[in-house]
C-alpha cells in the first residue's frame, strides 16, 4: 500500500491517491468523513476550522460500497478557495501583474519551512513553500488513514489516540478497561484527554497562551489493540515495524519526538524493570506480564497493545511574532502572521492515529496476500491461531 497527496493550503482542493487496497473491502464516504470531522475539533483551533467543513468525495476505486482493487481517489475541496483564486490561481499571469499579487511572503517565519524551502526550490515568494508545508495537507492524510482504520477494524484491530500532555500539564495515566472506553471518553473531551481534572487545566493553559499571543505543544499517545504478533521484521532495518511507526509520527507537521512503551524512561531503569516477561496459556497463547516495550520486540509486533507517543512542538505561527529577515532587503522584521491555532495538539492526535493506522495496515498487506479482502482476513485469522499454538 502507498499513497500520495497533492494540493496547497488555499488551493482549490486536496487530493490523495491510495494504491494497494484489497478488492472487496467495504468502504463509504462516511467512513472517511467522520475522521475528517474529528480532525477539525479541539480546544484552541483557529478560524480556519470555521471556514472549512471537510468532506471527502470518493472519485475512483469504489463501486457500490466495495473497493475494486484499483487506485482509490479521494478529493477534499477547499471552501475558502473562492477568496484565493487570484492569489493561488493555476493559470499563468502577465509579468506586469506579478507585482499586484497580494500576500507575497518575503519574510520567513521562524520554525516554519519558509526560508529553507525557498532556498531549496528557489522561491523568492515563499508562499510557494508555506502553502504546501502547511498542516492543511494532513487533511488528506487523515482521509487515507481512515481507509486504513476501516481495514484494521474489519481485521479485528482497534486503534485510538488521546492527549496526555499540553503545555506542561500532564494527565494521569488513563485507567480504562478496553480501547472502546478510552475512545468514547476522549472523543467527548474538548482536548481529547481521559483525565477530566487535567482536561480543565489544559484548556486554561491554552487560554493563557492565546491571551499572550503565544502557542503551546504537547504529547499524544496512540493505542492499538488486536495487532497480530510477528508483523514487521528483524531481518532488515527498513522493514522494522516500530521504525516505520516512528518515521510516520515525526512526518506529522511540528512533531519532534517518538516513544514506545516506557520510552525515554527506559534509560533510567535497570533491564529487570524494562523487559516484559513471557507467559503462556491455552486461551491466549503467548502474552507478556507487562507491556513496557509498547508492543514491540526486534522490530516486530508482539501481540500486546501497541503504545506509541509523539511530541508536538508549539505551532510556530504566533500572534506575538518573532524576529525574521526580509529576503529581498535583508532588513530585520517581525515575521508575517498567517491564520493559525494557539494549540493544535488535540487535532494532531487524530492525525497521529491516522498515520499509525496507515503503517500498520500497509505492513499487514506487505506480509499477507492482499489482492482480495476475504483472503486477507482469512490469512490473518489463521496466523493468529498459528501464533497462539506455536
C-alpha positions in Angstrom: 0.0 0.0 0.0 1.1 3.5 -0.7 -0.5 6.9 -1.2 0.4 10.4 -2.5 -1.2 13.7 -1.6 -1.4 16.8 -3.7 -2.7 20.3 -3.2 -2.0 23.6 -1.4 -3.5 25.0 1.8 -5.5 27.7 -0.1 -5.7 25.9 -3.4 -8.9 24.5 -5.0 -8.7 21.1 -3.4 -6.6 18.5 -1.7 -6.3 15.1 -3.3 -4.9 11.7 -2.4 -4.4 8.6 -4.5 -4.3 5.3 -2.5 -2.9 2.3 -4.1 -2.8 -1.4 -2.9 -6.1 -1.7 -1.2 -7.5 -5.2 -1.5 -10.6 -5.7 -3.6 -13.9 -6.4 -1.9 -13.4 -4.3 1.2 -16.5 -2.3 2.4 -15.9 1.4 2.2 -18.1 4.5 2.1 -17.5 8.3 2.3 -19.0 8.2 5.8 -16.0 6.0 7.0 -13.7 8.8 6.0 -15.8 11.9 6.8 -16.2 11.1 10.5 -12.4 11.1 10.8 -12.1 14.4 9.0 -14.7 15.9 11.4 -12.7 14.7 14.4 -9.6 16.4 13.0 -11.4 19.7 12.9 -12.4 19.6 16.5 -10.4 20.5 19.6 -10.0 23.4 22.0 -7.6 26.0 20.7 -8.3 25.7 17.0 -8.3 28.8 14.8 -10.8 30.4 12.4 -9.9 28.1 9.5 -11.9 25.3 11.1 -15.0 27.6 11.0 -14.5 28.1 7.3 -13.7 24.6 6.1 -16.1 21.8 6.7 -14.1 19.0 5.3 -15.9 16.3 3.3 -14.2 13.7 1.2 -15.5 12.6 -2.2 -14.6 9.2 -3.4 -13.7 9.8 -7.1 -12.5 6.3 -8.1 -11.7 2.9 -6.8 -15.0 2.0 -5.2 -18.2 0.6 -6.7 -21.4 0.1 -4.8 -19.7 0.3 -1.4 -16.8 -2.0 -2.1 -13.2 -1.4 -3.2 -12.2 -2.6 -6.6 -8.5 -3.2 -6.1 -7.7 -0.3 -8.4 -6.3 3.0 -7.0 -8.7 4.9 -4.7 -9.0 8.6 -5.4 -10.2 10.9 -2.6 -10.9 14.7 -3.0 -11.5 17.3 -0.3 -12.5 20.7 -1.7 -11.3 23.9 0.0 -14.3 26.1 0.6 -12.0 29.2 1.1 -10.7 28.8 -2.5 -13.1 31.5 -3.8 -11.2 34.1 -1.8 -7.8 33.0 -3.1 -8.4 32.5 -6.8 -6.2 35.4 -7.9 -3.5 34.7 -5.2 -3.3 31.0 -5.8 -4.6 30.8 -9.4 -3.4 27.9 -11.6 -3.1 29.8 -15.0 -0.1 31.9 -15.9 -0.2 35.7 -15.3 1.3 38.5 -17.2 4.6 39.8 -15.9 3.1 43.2 -15.3 0.5 41.6 -13.0 3.1 39.8 -10.8 3.7 42.8 -8.6 -0.1 43.1 -8.0 -0.4 39.7 -6.4 -1.3 40.1 -2.8 0.0 38.2 0.2 3.5 37.7 -1.2 5.8 36.4 1.5 9.4 37.6 1.7 9.7 37.4 5.5 10.2 33.8 6.5 8.6 32.7 9.8 10.9 31.1 12.4 10.1 27.4 12.9 8.4 27.0 9.5 9.7 25.6 6.3 9.6 29.0 4.6 13.3 30.0 4.4 14.8 26.6 3.9 12.1 25.6 1.4 12.7 28.8 -0.5 16.4 28.1 -0.6 15.9 24.6 -1.8 13.5 25.3 -4.7 14.5 28.9 -5.4 11.2 30.5 -4.5 11.5 34.2 -3.9 7.8 34.3 -2.9 7.8 31.9 0.0 4.0 31.5 -0.3 5.0 28.8 -2.7 6.5 27.0 0.3 4.1 27.7 3.1 1.0 26.7 1.0 2.3 23.1 0.7 4.2 22.8 4.1 1.0 23.8 5.9 -0.6 21.3 8.2 -3.7 21.6 6.0 -2.1 18.8 4.0 -2.8 16.4 6.9 -6.5 16.6 5.9 -6.0 14.0 3.2 -3.5 12.0 5.2 -6.3 11.6 7.8 -8.5 10.6 4.9 -6.0 7.9 3.8 -5.6 6.9 7.4 -9.4 6.5 7.7 -9.3 3.9 4.9 -6.5 2.1 6.8 -8.5 2.2 10.0 -11.5 0.7 8.2 -9.3 -2.2 7.1 -7.8 -2.7 10.6 -11.3 -2.7 12.2 -12.5 -5.3 9.8 -9.4 -7.4 10.7 -10.2 -7.1 14.4 -7.6 -4.4 15.1 -8.8 -1.4 17.1 -6.9 1.9 17.3 -7.4 5.3 19.0 -5.4 8.3 20.1 -5.6 10.6 23.1 -3.8 13.6 24.6 -1.5 13.0 27.6 0.1 16.4 27.9 -0.5 20.0 26.8 1.7 23.0 27.7 3.3 21.2 30.6 0.0 19.9 32.1 0.3 16.2 32.3 -2.6 13.8 32.6 -2.6 10.9 35.0 -2.3 7.5 33.3 -5.6 6.7 31.7 -7.4 4.0 33.7 -9.6 2.2 31.2 -10.8 -1.4 30.7 -10.7 -1.5 26.9 -9.9 0.7 24.0 -13.6 1.4 23.3 -13.8 3.0 26.8 -10.7 5.1 26.1 -12.1 6.2 22.7 -15.6 7.1 23.9 -14.3 9.2 26.8 -11.6 11.1 24.9 -13.9 11.8 22.0 -16.2 13.7 24.4 -13.3 15.8 25.7 -12.5 19.2 24.1 -8.8 18.3 24.4 -9.2 14.6 23.8 -7.9 13.8 27.3 -9.1 10.9 29.5 -8.2 12.8 32.8 -11.1 15.2 33.5 -9.1 17.3 36.0 -6.1 17.6 33.6 -8.6 18.5 30.8 -9.6 21.7 32.7 -6.0 22.7 33.3 -5.1 22.0 29.7 -7.8 24.4 28.5 -6.7 27.0 30.9 -3.2 26.7 29.6 -4.5 27.1 26.0 -6.5 30.2 27.0 -3.4 31.7 28.6 -1.3 31.1 25.6 -3.9 32.6 23.3 -4.2 35.7 25.6 -0.4 36.2 25.4 -0.3 35.7 21.6 1.6 32.6 22.1 1.3 28.8 21.3 1.8 25.6 23.2 2.6 22.0 22.3 2.1 18.7 23.9 2.2 14.9 23.8 -0.3 12.4 22.2 -0.5 8.7 22.6 -1.8 6.2 20.1 -3.1 2.8 21.4 -3.6 -0.3 19.2 -5.2 -3.5 20.4 -5.6 -6.7 18.4 -2.4 -6.4 16.2 -1.3 -10.0 15.5 2.2 -10.9 16.6 5.1 -11.1 14.2 4.2 -8.3 11.8 7.3 -6.4 10.8 10.8 -7.9 10.5 14.0 -8.3 12.5 15.9 -9.1 9.2 16.1 -5.7 7.5 16.4 -2.3 9.2 13.9 -0.7 6.8 11.2 -3.4 7.5 11.1 -3.0 11.3 7.6 -2.0 12.1 8.4 0.2 15.1 10.9 2.1 12.9 8.1 2.7 10.3 5.8 4.0 13.0 8.5 6.3 14.4 9.0 7.7 10.9 5.3 8.2 10.4 4.9 10.0 13.7 7.7 12.6 13.0 6.4 13.1 9.5 3.4 15.0 11.0 3.9 18.7 11.0 5.6 20.0 14.2 6.2 16.5 15.6 9.7 16.2 17.0 10.0 13.0 19.0 8.6 9.5 19.5 8.5 7.0 22.4 7.3 3.4 22.6 6.0 2.0 25.9 8.2 3.4 28.7 10.1 5.4 26.1 13.0 7.5 27.3 12.2 6.4 30.9 14.0 3.1 29.9 17.3 4.9 30.1 16.8 5.5 33.8 15.8 1.9 34.7 17.6 -1.4 35.0 16.8 -4.2 32.5 14.7 -6.1 35.0 12.3 -3.1 35.1 12.2 -2.7 31.3 11.8 -6.1 29.6 8.5 -7.9 29.5 8.4 -11.5 30.9 6.7 -14.1 28.7 3.9 -16.4 29.8 1.6 -18.8 28.0 -1.9 -20.3 28.5 -4.3 -22.3 26.3 -6.7 -19.4 25.8 -4.4 -16.6 25.0 -1.2 -18.3 23.8 2.0 -16.2 24.4 1.5 -12.9 26.3 3.7 -10.6 28.4 3.3 -9.9 32.1 3.9 -6.3 31.4 3.9 -4.1 28.3 6.9 -1.8 29.0 8.2 -2.1 25.4 5.0 -0.9 24.0 4.1 -4.0 21.9 7.4 -4.5 20.1 10.4 -6.8 20.2 13.0 -6.9 17.5 11.1 -4.6 15.1 8.0 -6.8 15.2 4.6 -6.7 16.9 4.3 -9.0 20.0 0.5 -9.2 20.0 0.4 -6.9 23.1 -1.2 -3.5 22.7 1.0 -1.1 20.7 1.7 2.1 22.7 3.4 4.9 20.9 3.7 8.6 21.9 4.6 11.6 19.8 5.6 15.1 21.0 4.4 18.1 19.2 6.2 21.4 19.4 4.3 24.7 19.8 2.9 25.9 16.5 5.5 28.5 15.1 2.9 30.9 13.7 2.4 33.4 16.6 0.2 36.4 17.1 3.2 37.7 19.0 5.6 37.3 16.0 9.2 36.5 16.3 12.0 38.4 14.5 12.9 37.4 11.0 14.8 38.9 8.0 13.3 40.1 4.7 15.0 38.0 2.0 14.7 40.9 -0.5 16.0 43.8 1.6 17.9 41.7 4.3 16.3 44.1 6.8 15.0 42.7 10.1 11.3 42.4 10.5 8.8 40.6 12.7 7.6 37.5 10.9 4.3 37.6 9.0 1.2 36.2 10.6 -0.9 33.5 8.9 -4.2 32.4 10.3 -3.3 29.8 13.0 -4.2 27.9 16.1 -2.8 28.6 19.6 -2.8 24.8 20.2 -3.4 22.0 17.7 -2.4 19.0 19.9 -6.0 17.6 20.2 -6.3 17.7 16.4 -2.8 16.3 15.9 -3.8 13.3 17.9 -6.3 12.4 15.2 -3.5 12.8 12.6 -1.2 10.6 14.7 -3.9 7.9 14.8 -4.3 8.1 11.0 -0.6 7.8 10.2 0.0 4.9 12.6 -3.1 3.2 11.2 -1.7 3.5 7.7 1.6 2.0 8.6 0.0 -0.9 10.4 -2.4 -1.7 7.5 0.4 -1.3 5.0 2.6 -3.7 6.9 -0.2 -6.3 7.0 -0.7 -6.1 3.3 3.0 -6.5 2.8 3.1 -9.7 4.9 -0.1 -11.4 3.8 -1.6 -11.9 0.3 -3.9 -8.9 -0.1 -5.4 -8.8 -3.6 -8.7 -9.9 -2.1 -10.0 -8.7 1.3 -11.7 -12.0 2.1 -8.5 -13.9 1.5 -6.5 -11.4 3.6 -8.9 -11.7 6.5 -8.7 -15.5 6.4 -4.9 -15.4 6.4 -4.7 -13.0 9.3 -7.2 -15.1 11.3 -5.2 -18.3 10.6 -2.0 -16.5 11.6 -3.5 -15.6 15.0 -4.3 -19.3 15.6 -0.9 -20.4 14.5 0.9 -17.9 16.8 -1.3 -18.9 19.7 -0.4 -22.6 19.4 3.2 -22.2 18.2 
